[in-house]
Amino acid sequence: MFEQYLVRYGAPTLAGLKTASLFRYPAENREELTSSLEQYNALLFEKGVRIQCICSCPGKVLIYVYRPVRLAADLSHPVAREHLERIGYPCDDPARAVEALSERVRRSADFPHEVGFFLGYPAEDVVGFIRYGGGRSKCSGCWQVYHDVESAQRQFERIHKCIRVYCRCYDSGSTVSRLTVAS
């Protein structure tokens, strides 16, 4: 079951279209989840993909699938870096930054909106979302858009097409390893 979720919700990251994906997984059996995470991290390590649980609640977990090299580039974007460092993120180390995000998710009453920086959303859109509390966007799709609508809409189309194609290929017998693009 984990593999189906990984393909469905992580396809844009596996394909290299996005820095990261985040999805909720119904984890009734923690040992099975731990085993799945170890298995897929070993399988996808050489392709530049990492998978980890960033938050756990009874019966479900939040899974973060990401490409550390791309995340490092995203966190070094001047707008992202300024915002994240101001609130205490270590932007020079993607693994530590993900751990800091995980900690903020666990201890925050509200979901931390800076997560957009960790998902590869345009920095200007993440800042706009934070500034306006999700309102006043120019359009929305995979994220709320505050800056370049045309570029975002093209990316939304690529992401949706990728998900359709990956799900179809997976249903036809392709493996996660085969579907994952090496970075």
C-alpha positions as a LaTeX table, in Angstrom:
\begin{tabular}{lrrr}
\hline
Residue & $x$ (\AA) & $y$ (\AA) & $z$ (\AA) \\
\hline
Met1 & 0.00 & 0.00 & 0.00 \\
Phe2 & 2.87 & 2.42 & 0.79 \\
Glu3 & 4.14 & 2.06 & $-2.76$ \\
Gln4 & 0.77 & 3.10 & $-4.22$ \\
Tyr5 & 0.73 & 6.24 & $-2.06$ \\
Leu6 & 4.33 & 7.00 & $-2.98$ \\
Val7 & 3.56 & 6.85 & $-6.69$ \\
Arg8 & 0.23 & 8.71 & $-6.48$ \\
Tyr9 & 1.37 & 11.55 & $-4.22$ \\
Gly10 & 5.10 & 11.57 & $-4.90$ \\
Ala11 & 5.07 & 11.25 & $-8.70$ \\
Pro12 & 6.16 & 14.86 & $-9.43$ \\
Thr13 & 9.15 & 14.43 & $-7.10$ \\
Leu14 & 10.02 & 10.98 & $-8.40$ \\
Ala15 & 9.90 & 12.43 & $-11.92$ \\
Gly16 & 12.11 & 15.36 & $-10.97$ \\
Leu17 & 9.41 & 17.98 & $-11.63$ \\
Lys18 & 9.26 & 19.13 & $-8.02$ \\
Thr19 & 11.70 & 19.38 & $-5.16$ \\
Ala20 & 9.39 & 17.54 & $-2.80$ \\
Ser21 & 5.98 & 16.09 & $-2.09$ \\
Leu22 & 4.10 & 15.75 & 1.16 \\
Phe23 & 1.27 & 13.34 & 1.84 \\
Arg24 & $-0.71$ & 11.81 & 4.68 \\
Tyr25 & $-0.40$ & 8.06 & 4.98 \\
Pro26 & $-2.71$ & 5.83 & 7.06 \\
Ala27 & $-0.09$ & 4.02 & 9.13 \\
Glu28 & $-1.77$ & 1.51 & 11.36 \\
Asn29 & 1.35 & $-0.66$ & 11.58 \\
Arg30 & 4.43 & 1.40 & 12.50 \\
Glu31 & 6.85 & $-1.50$ & 12.04 \\
Glu32 & 5.58 & $-1.99$ & 8.49 \\
Leu33 & 5.94 & 1.74 & 7.80 \\
Thr34 & 9.48 & 1.79 & 9.18 \\
Ser35 & 10.35 & $-1.17$ & 6.99 \\
Ser36 & 8.84 & 0.53 & 3.91 \\
Leu37 & 10.75 & 3.75 & 4.58 \\
Glu38 & 14.02 & 1.85 & 4.94 \\
Gln39 & 13.34 & $-0.17$ & 1.79 \\
Tyr40 & 12.47 & 2.80 & $-0.41$ \\
Asn41 & 15.23 & 5.01 & 0.96 \\
Ala42 & 17.74 & 2.28 & 0.08 \\
Leu43 & 16.15 & 1.80 & $-3.35$ \\
Leu44 & 16.00 & 5.50 & $-4.25$ \\
Phe45 & 19.14 & 6.80 & $-2.53$ \\
Glu46 & 21.31 & 6.61 & $-5.65$ \\
Lys47 & 18.62 & 8.42 & $-7.64$ \\
Gly48 & 18.80 & 11.37 & $-5.25$ \\
Val49 & 15.49 & 10.86 & $-3.42$ \\
Arg50 & 14.90 & 10.67 & 0.34 \\
Ile51 & 11.70 & 9.76 & 2.18 \\
Gln52 & 10.91 & 10.41 & 5.81 \\
Cys53 & 8.09 & 10.73 & 8.26 \\
Ile54 & 7.90 & 14.30 & 9.53 \\
Cys55 & 4.90 & 13.97 & 11.82 \\
Ser56 & 3.02 & 11.14 & 13.44 \\
Cys57 & $-0.50$ & 11.05 & 14.86 \\
Pro58 & $-2.60$ & 8.07 & 15.92 \\
Gly59 & $-3.32$ & 6.05 & 12.77 \\
Lys60 & $-1.58$ & 8.37 & 10.30 \\
Val61 & 1.74 & 9.95 & 9.47 \\
Leu62 & 2.92 & 12.79 & 7.27 \\
Ile63 & 5.43 & 11.56 & 4.67 \\
Tyr64 & 7.93 & 13.91 & 3.03 \\
Val65 & 9.53 & 12.75 & $-0.24$ \\
Tyr66 & 12.31 & 15.04 & $-1.42$ \\
Arg67 & 15.43 & 15.59 & $-3.45$ \\
Pro68 & 18.10 & 17.01 & $-1.11$ \\
Val69 & 20.15 & 18.63 & $-3.90$ \\
Arg70 & 17.11 & 20.54 & $-5.18$ \\
Leu71 & 16.06 & 21.39 & $-1.64$ \\
Ala72 & 19.50 & 22.87 & $-0.98$ \\
Ala73 & 19.09 & 25.10 & $-4.04$ \\
Asp74 & 15.58 & 26.13 & $-3.00$ \\
Leu75 & 16.70 & 26.97 & 0.54 \\
Ser76 & 19.52 & 29.11 & $-0.82$ \\
His77 & 17.10 & 31.30 & $-2.81$ \\
Pro78 & 17.55 & 34.77 & $-1.23$ \\
Val79 & 13.84 & 35.24 & $-0.45$ \\
Ala80 & 13.46 & 31.77 & 1.06 \\
Arg81 & 16.73 & 31.98 & 2.96 \\
Glu82 & 15.92 & 35.37 & 4.48 \\
His83 & 12.48 & 34.24 & 5.61 \\
Leu84 & 13.57 & 30.84 & 6.91 \\
Glu85 & 16.70 & 32.02 & 8.74 \\
Arg86 & 14.67 & 34.74 & 10.46 \\
Ile87 & 12.49 & 32.04 & 12.03 \\
Gly88 & 15.39 & 29.76 & 12.93 \\
Tyr89 & 15.89 & 27.31 & 10.06 \\
Pro90 & 19.43 & 26.10 & 9.24 \\
Cys91 & 19.35 & 26.73 & 5.48 \\
Asp92 & 22.88 & 25.45 & 4.83 \\
Asp93 & 21.98 & 21.85 & 5.67 \\
Pro94 & 18.87 & 20.40 & 3.98 \\
Ala95 & 18.65 & 17.42 & 6.35 \\
Arg96 & 18.76 & 19.68 & 9.42 \\
Ala97 & 16.27 & 22.05 & 7.80 \\
Val98 & 13.86 & 19.14 & 7.25 \\
Glu99 & 14.31 & 18.14 & 10.90 \\
Ala100 & 13.52 & 21.74 & 11.93 \\
Leu101 & 10.40 & 21.67 & 9.74 \\
Ser102 & 9.38 & 18.38 & 11.32 \\
Glu103 & 9.79 & 19.89 & 14.77 \\
Arg104 & 7.71 & 22.94 & 13.82 \\
Val105 & 4.96 & 20.72 & 12.37 \\
Arg106 & 4.86 & 18.68 & 15.58 \\
Arg107 & 4.75 & 21.63 & 17.97 \\
Ser108 & 2.68 & 24.19 & 16.02 \\
Ala109 & $-1.04$ & 24.58 & 16.53 \\
Asp110 & $-1.28$ & 25.71 & 12.90 \\
Phe111 & 0.51 & 24.06 & 10.01 \\
Pro112 & 3.68 & 26.08 & 9.28 \\
His113 & 3.12 & 27.87 & 5.98 \\
Glu114 & 6.82 & 28.02 & 5.23 \\
Val115 & 6.43 & 24.39 & 4.16 \\
Gly116 & 5.97 & 25.80 & 0.65 \\
Phe117 & 9.71 & 26.56 & 0.55 \\
Phe118 & 10.33 & 22.85 & 1.26 \\
Leu119 & 7.98 & 21.73 & $-1.51$ \\
Gly120 & 9.64 & 23.71 & $-4.29$ \\
Tyr121 & 6.91 & 26.31 & $-4.65$ \\
Pro122 & 8.08 & 29.67 & $-6.00$ \\
Ala123 & 9.47 & 31.71 & $-3.09$ \\
Glu124 & 7.39 & 34.76 & $-4.02$ \\
Asp125 & 4.22 & 32.64 & $-3.85$ \\
Val126 & 5.14 & 31.22 & $-0.45$ \\
Val127 & 5.80 & 34.70 & 0.91 \\
Gly128 & 2.51 & 35.92 & $-0.61$ \\
Phe129 & 0.62 & 33.07 & 1.03 \\
Ile130 & 2.20 & 33.85 & 4.40 \\
Arg131 & 1.61 & 37.60 & 4.02 \\
Tyr132 & $-2.04$ & 37.33 & 2.98 \\
Gly133 & $-2.98$ & 34.23 & 4.96 \\
Gly134 & $-3.92$ & 32.34 & 1.83 \\
Gly135 & $-6.18$ & 35.11 & 0.52 \\
Arg136 & $-5.78$ & 37.55 & $-2.37$ \\
Ser137 & $-4.02$ & 35.05 & $-4.64$ \\
Lys138 & $-4.13$ & 35.52 & $-8.41$ \\
Cys139 & $-5.01$ & 31.84 & $-8.93$ \\
Ser140 & $-4.62$ & 28.50 & $-7.25$ \\
Gly141 & $-3.82$ & 24.98 & $-8.26$ \\
Cys142 & $-1.15$ & 22.88 & $-6.59$ \\
Trp143 & $-0.41$ & 26.02 & $-4.54$ \\
Gln144 & $-1.72$ & 29.59 & $-4.22$ \\
Val145 & $-0.15$ & 31.86 & $-6.85$ \\
Tyr146 & 0.77 & 35.46 & $-6.05$ \\
His147 & 3.38 & 36.15 & $-8.69$ \\
Asp148 & 3.79 & 34.48 & $-12.12$ \\
Val149 & 0.39 & 33.01 & $-13.02$ \\
Glu150 & 1.32 & 31.74 & $-16.49$ \\
Ser151 & 4.39 & 29.88 & $-15.28$ \\
Ala152 & 2.48 & 28.38 & $-12.35$ \\
Gln153 & $-0.36$ & 27.20 & $-14.58$ \\
Arg154 & 2.11 & 25.50 & $-16.92$ \\
Gln155 & 3.68 & 23.79 & $-13.92$ \\
Phe156 & 0.24 & 22.72 & $-12.61$ \\
Glu157 & $-0.47$ & 21.10 & $-15.98$ \\
Arg158 & 2.89 & 19.28 & $-15.96$ \\
Ile159 & 2.30 & 18.03 & $-12.42$ \\
His160 & $-1.22$ & 16.76 & $-13.15$ \\
Lys161 & $-0.07$ & 15.04 & $-16.34$ \\
Cys162 & 2.85 & 13.46 & $-14.49$ \\
Ile163 & 0.54 & 12.04 & $-11.83$ \\
Arg164 & $-1.79$ & 10.57 & $-14.46$ \\
Val165 & 1.08 & 9.03 & $-16.43$ \\
Tyr166 & 2.86 & 7.65 & $-13.35$ \\
Cys167 & $-0.33$ & 6.10 & $-11.96$ \\
Arg168 & $-1.08$ & 4.52 & $-15.33$ \\
Cys169 & 2.47 & 3.17 & $-15.66$ \\
Tyr170 & 2.45 & 1.86 & $-12.10$ \\
Asp171 & $-0.91$ & 0.17 & $-12.65$ \\
Ser172 & 0.60 & $-1.43$ & $-15.78$ \\
Gly173 & 3.47 & $-2.94$ & $-13.80$ \\
Ser174 & 6.25 & $-0.32$ & $-13.71$ \\
Thr175 & 8.26 & $-0.28$ & $-10.50$ \\
Val176 & 8.97 & 2.74 & $-8.31$ \\
Ser177 & 12.65 & 2.38 & $-9.13$ \\
Arg178 & 11.96 & 2.47 & $-12.84$ \\
Leu179 & 9.64 & 5.46 & $-12.46$ \\
Thr180 & 12.18 & 7.46 & $-10.46$ \\
Val181 & 14.40 & 9.75 & $-12.49$ \\
Ala182 & 18.01 & 9.98 & $-11.31$ \\
Ser183 & 19.22 & 13.45 & $-10.48$ \\
\hline
\end{tabular}
